């Protein structure tokens, strides 16, 4: 399966291949004034309240605003209205006999009898109730300390033989420069919203071979004249898309990543959406560091994502 899409670029020190809410009732109390007098024509008759004197020609009277005249021996009960002022009148008597006015006060009616207060109801006699007998206090229970349980150590659990069953799985060493370059590449992809590339042990081996080759012959071609992608044939890895970045002289993983990002061709290879795996090679020869990135889309590889 080799539908090969190849891209490559070569520089002096690096190279790529791929693409937010009231009348006074009575000023005189007229109490029931009883008047005994003769009828005198042409006289001013008034109901008075005075002390009788013989042949009195003058009498000091207290006039009432209203009086009732009647025949002799008649008992006249007059009702006086409120007099606004006291006046002194002189009664001229031309009769042979002086009129003697006798006033008798009618007795006041007796006050109504007050009803006798009702006798208070007798209070009920208290009923004696004996005090209830106190309940006996419960006897304290004897404290029985809990029985001590014997300590039984847990049974040892057999750990799975992880090393034996997984001895063939590759575990990348994150301290290695090659693995750090791959992790930095995935960080750049995440910042750009791209998927993470898987690290394949086989692909790392292939990148390492290419790294050693460029240390002597810096090119996307192999020392034997074949294309650099011929390494996939050597490992029997088929692919639909493949790309390669190479560089030389950078001192550490960050510096080489920065160098590749500054070059459009190399940056395009690292941020490609057509690849799923990455492999990195690193070697230092004669004080010069050499770097290789291999990107591929293949069904012939397996790996891990860090």
C-alpha positions as CSV (number, residue, x, y, z in Angstrom):
1,X,0.0,0.0,0.0
2,X,2.1,2.8,-1.1
3,X,0.1,5.7,-2.3
4,X,3.0,8.0,-1.5
5,X,2.6,11.8,-1.0
6,X,6.0,13.2,-0.5
7,X,7.2,16.7,0.3
8,X,10.6,17.9,1.1
9,X,12.6,21.1,1.7
10,X,16.3,21.5,2.3
11,X,18.1,24.4,4.2
12,X,21.6,24.9,5.2
13,X,21.0,24.0,8.8
14,X,17.5,22.4,8.7
15,X,15.4,20.6,6.2
16,X,11.7,19.5,5.9
17,X,10.0,17.1,3.7
18,X,6.2,16.9,3.6
19,X,3.4,19.2,3.8
20,X,-20.1,35.2,29.5
21,X,-33.7,41.9,42.1
22,X,-80.0,72.2,80.8
23,X,-83.8,75.0,82.6
24,X,-82.9,75.2,85.9
25,X,-85.6,73.1,86.8
26,X,-86.5,75.2,89.1
27,X,-84.3,78.1,89.7
28,X,-86.5,77.4,92.7
29,X,-86.9,73.8,93.1
30,X,-90.6,74.2,93.1
31,X,-90.5,70.7,94.5
32,X,-94.3,70.6,94.2
33,X,-95.2,74.0,95.5
34,X,-98.7,74.0,97.4
35,X,-100.3,77.5,97.2
36,X,-103.3,78.5,99.4
37,X,-104.6,82.0,98.3
38,X,-107.7,83.9,97.3
39,X,-108.3,84.9,93.8
40,X,-107.6,88.6,93.5
41,X,-108.6,90.2,90.3
42,X,-106.2,92.6,88.9
43,X,-103.3,91.3,90.8
44,X,-100.2,89.9,89.6
45,X,-100.2,86.4,90.9
46,X,-97.1,84.5,91.1
47,X,-95.9,81.4,92.7
48,X,-93.5,82.4,95.3
49,X,-91.4,80.9,97.9
50,X,-91.3,83.2,101.0
51,X,-91.9,83.4,104.8
52,X,-95.4,84.7,105.5
53,X,-95.8,88.0,107.7
54,X,-99.0,89.7,108.9
55,X,-100.4,92.3,106.6
56,X,-97.4,92.3,104.5
57,X,-97.6,94.9,101.9
58,X,-94.3,94.1,100.4
59,X,-92.9,90.8,99.8
60,X,-89.6,89.9,98.4
61,X,-90.2,87.2,96.0
62,X,-88.4,85.3,93.5
63,X,-90.3,85.4,90.3
64,X,-90.6,82.6,88.1
65,X,-90.8,83.0,84.4
66,X,-94.1,81.0,84.4
67,X,-96.9,80.7,87.1
68,X,-100.2,79.0,87.3
69,X,-103.2,80.9,88.9
70,X,-106.0,78.8,90.6
71,X,-109.0,79.2,93.0
72,X,-108.6,79.3,96.8
73,X,-107.9,76.1,98.5
74,X,-106.8,74.7,95.3
75,X,-103.5,72.9,95.4
76,X,-101.4,74.2,92.6
77,X,-98.5,72.3,91.4
78,X,-96.3,74.6,89.3
79,X,-93.4,73.9,87.3
80,X,-90.8,76.6,86.9
81,X,-88.5,76.9,84.1
82,X,-85.1,78.2,84.4
83,X,-84.9,81.9,85.3
84,X,-82.1,83.6,83.8
85,X,-82.0,86.3,86.6
86,X,-83.5,87.0,90.1
87,X,-86.0,89.9,90.3
88,X,-87.7,91.5,93.4
89,X,-91.4,92.3,92.9
90,X,-93.7,94.3,95.2
91,X,-97.1,92.8,95.5
92,X,-99.8,95.5,96.3
93,X,-102.5,94.0,98.4
94,X,-105.9,95.8,98.3
95,X,-107.7,92.8,99.8
96,X,-109.2,92.9,103.3
97,X,-107.3,90.1,104.5
98,X,-103.7,89.6,103.5
99,X,-103.0,86.6,101.5
100,X,-101.0,84.2,103.4
101,X,-98.9,82.0,101.2
102,X,-97.9,78.8,102.8
103,X,-95.6,76.6,101.0
104,X,-95.2,73.1,101.9
105,X,-92.5,70.9,100.3
106,X,-93.8,67.6,99.2
107,X,-91.8,64.8,100.6
108,X,-89.3,63.2,98.3
109,X,-90.1,59.7,97.2
110,X,-88.2,57.1,99.0
111,X,-85.3,55.7,97.1
112,X,-85.8,52.4,95.5
113,X,-84.9,49.5,97.6
114,X,-81.6,48.0,96.6
115,X,-81.8,44.3,95.9
116,X,-80.1,42.1,98.4
117,X,-76.9,40.7,97.1
118,X,-77.1,37.1,96.2
119,X,-75.3,34.9,98.6
120,X,-72.1,33.7,97.2
121,X,-72.0,30.1,96.1
122,X,-70.3,27.9,98.5
123,X,-66.8,26.9,97.5
124,X,-66.3,23.3,96.9
125,X,-64.4,21.4,99.5
126,X,-61.0,20.4,98.4
127,X,-60.7,16.8,97.6
128,X,-57.7,15.2,99.1
129,X,-55.6,13.2,96.8
130,X,-52.7,11.3,98.1
131,X,-49.4,11.9,96.4
132,X,-48.5,9.3,93.9
133,X,-45.8,6.9,95.0
134,X,-42.5,7.7,93.4
135,X,-41.3,5.3,90.9
136,X,-38.3,3.3,92.0
137,X,-35.1,4.4,90.3
138,X,-33.7,1.9,88.0
139,X,-30.7,0.0,89.1
140,X,-27.6,0.9,87.2
141,X,-26.5,-1.6,84.7
142,X,-23.2,-3.2,85.2
143,X,-20.7,-2.1,82.6
144,X,-19.4,-4.9,80.5
145,X,-16.4,-3.9,78.5
146,X,-16.6,-5.1,74.9
147,X,-14.7,-8.1,74.1
148,X,-11.4,-7.5,72.5
149,X,-11.3,-8.6,68.9
150,X,-8.3,-10.4,67.8
151,X,-6.4,-8.6,65.1
152,X,-6.3,-10.5,61.9
153,X,-3.9,-9.2,59.4
154,X,-5.3,-8.9,55.8
155,X,-4.3,-11.6,53.4
156,X,-1.7,-10.5,51.0
157,X,-2.9,-9.7,47.6
158,X,-1.0,-11.1,44.7
159,X,0.1,-8.3,42.4
160,X,-0.4,-9.0,38.7
161,X,2.6,-10.0,36.9
162,X,2.7,-6.7,35.0
163,X,6.3,-6.9,34.1
164,X,6.0,-10.3,32.6
165,X,2.8,-9.6,30.6
166,X,3.8,-6.2,29.5
167,X,7.5,-6.7,29.1
168,X,7.1,-6.1,25.4
169,X,5.4,-2.7,25.7
170,X,7.4,0.4,25.0
171,X,7.6,3.0,27.7
172,X,9.2,6.2,26.4
173,X,11.8,7.8,28.7
174,X,10.7,11.4,29.0
175,X,14.2,12.5,30.0
176,X,15.5,11.7,26.6
177,X,15.9,14.6,24.1
178,X,14.1,12.7,21.4
179,X,11.0,12.1,23.5
180,X,11.0,15.7,24.7
181,X,11.0,16.9,21.1
182,X,7.9,14.8,20.4
183,X,6.1,16.1,23.6
184,X,6.9,19.7,22.6
185,X,5.5,19.1,19.1
186,X,2.2,17.8,20.7
187,X,2.1,20.9,22.9
188,X,2.3,23.1,19.8
189,X,-0.5,21.0,18.2
190,X,-2.7,21.4,21.3
191,X,-2.3,25.2,21.3
192,X,-3.4,25.1,17.7
193,X,-6.5,22.9,18.4
194,X,-5.1,19.8,16.7
195,X,-5.1,16.2,17.8
196,X,-2.2,14.7,19.6
197,X,0.2,12.4,17.8
198,X,1.0,8.9,19.1
199,X,4.6,8.0,19.8
200,X,5.5,4.7,18.1
201,X,8.6,2.8,19.2
202,X,9.1,1.5,15.7
203,X,8.9,5.0,14.2
204,X,11.5,6.2,16.9
205,X,13.9,3.5,15.7
206,X,13.4,4.5,12.1
207,X,14.0,8.2,13.0
208,X,17.1,7.3,14.9
209,X,18.5,5.5,11.8
210,X,17.9,8.6,9.7
211,X,19.5,10.8,12.3
212,X,22.7,8.9,12.2
213,X,22.6,9.0,8.4
214,X,22.3,12.8,8.3
215,X,25.1,13.3,10.7
216,X,27.4,12.2,7.8
217,X,25.3,13.2,4.9
218,X,22.9,16.1,5.7
219,X,20.1,15.5,3.2
220,X,16.6,14.0,2.6
221,X,18.4,11.5,0.5
222,X,20.1,8.5,2.1
223,X,23.8,7.9,1.7
224,X,23.1,5.2,-0.8
225,X,21.2,7.6,-3.0
226,X,17.7,6.4,-2.2
227,X,14.9,8.8,-0.9
228,X,14.8,9.2,2.8
229,X,11.3,7.7,2.8
230,X,12.8,4.4,1.7
231,X,13.4,3.7,5.4
232,X,9.7,2.8,5.6
233,X,10.3,0.1,3.1
234,X,13.2,-1.2,5.1
235,X,10.9,-1.6,8.2
236,X,7.9,-2.9,6.2
237,X,5.6,0.0,7.3
238,X,3.0,1.1,4.8
239,X,1.6,4.6,4.8
240,X,-0.8,7.1,3.1
241,X,1.0,10.2,4.1
242,X,4.5,10.8,5.3
243,X,6.8,13.8,6.1
244,X,10.2,14.4,7.5
245,X,12.0,17.3,9.3
246,X,15.7,17.4,9.8
247,X,18.0,20.0,11.6
248,X,21.6,20.3,12.9
249,X,23.4,22.5,15.4
250,X,20.5,23.3,17.9
251,X,21.6,22.8,21.6
252,X,18.3,21.4,23.1
253,X,14.8,20.2,22.3
254,X,13.2,23.7,22.7
255,X,15.7,25.4,20.4
256,X,15.2,22.9,17.6
257,X,11.4,23.2,17.9
258,X,11.7,27.0,17.7
259,X,13.9,26.6,14.6
260,X,11.4,24.4,12.9
261,X,8.4,26.7,13.8
262,X,10.2,29.6,12.1
263,X,10.3,27.8,8.8
264,X,6.9,27.5,7.0
265,X,7.7,24.0,5.5
266,X,8.8,22.5,8.8
267,X,5.9,24.1,10.7
268,X,3.4,22.7,8.2
269,X,4.7,19.2,8.8
270,X,4.4,19.5,12.6
271,X,0.8,21.0,12.3
272,X,-0.4,18.6,9.6
273,X,-3.9,17.1,10.1
274,X,-3.0,14.2,7.9
275,X,-0.6,12.5,10.3
276,X,-1.2,10.3,13.4
277,X,2.2,9.2,14.6
278,X,5.5,10.9,15.3
279,X,9.0,9.5,15.7
280,X,12.1,11.5,16.7
281,X,15.8,10.8,16.4
282,X,18.7,12.6,18.2
283,X,22.5,12.1,18.0
284,X,25.5,14.2,18.8
285,X,28.6,13.8,16.7
286,X,31.7,15.9,17.0
287,X,29.9,18.4,19.3
288,X,27.1,19.0,16.8
289,X,23.6,17.9,17.6
290,X,21.5,16.3,14.8
291,X,17.7,16.1,14.9
292,X,15.1,14.2,12.8
293,X,11.2,14.2,13.0
294,X,9.2,11.5,11.1
295,X,5.4,12.0,10.7
296,X,3.2,9.3,9.2
297,X,-0.3,8.1,8.7
298,X,-0.2,4.3,8.9
299,X,-2.1,1.2,10.0
300,X,1.0,-0.7,10.6
301,X,2.1,1.1,13.8
302,X,0.9,1.1,17.5
303,X,2.1,3.5,20.2
304,X,1.4,5.6,23.2
305,X,0.3,9.3,23.8
306,X,2.2,11.2,26.4
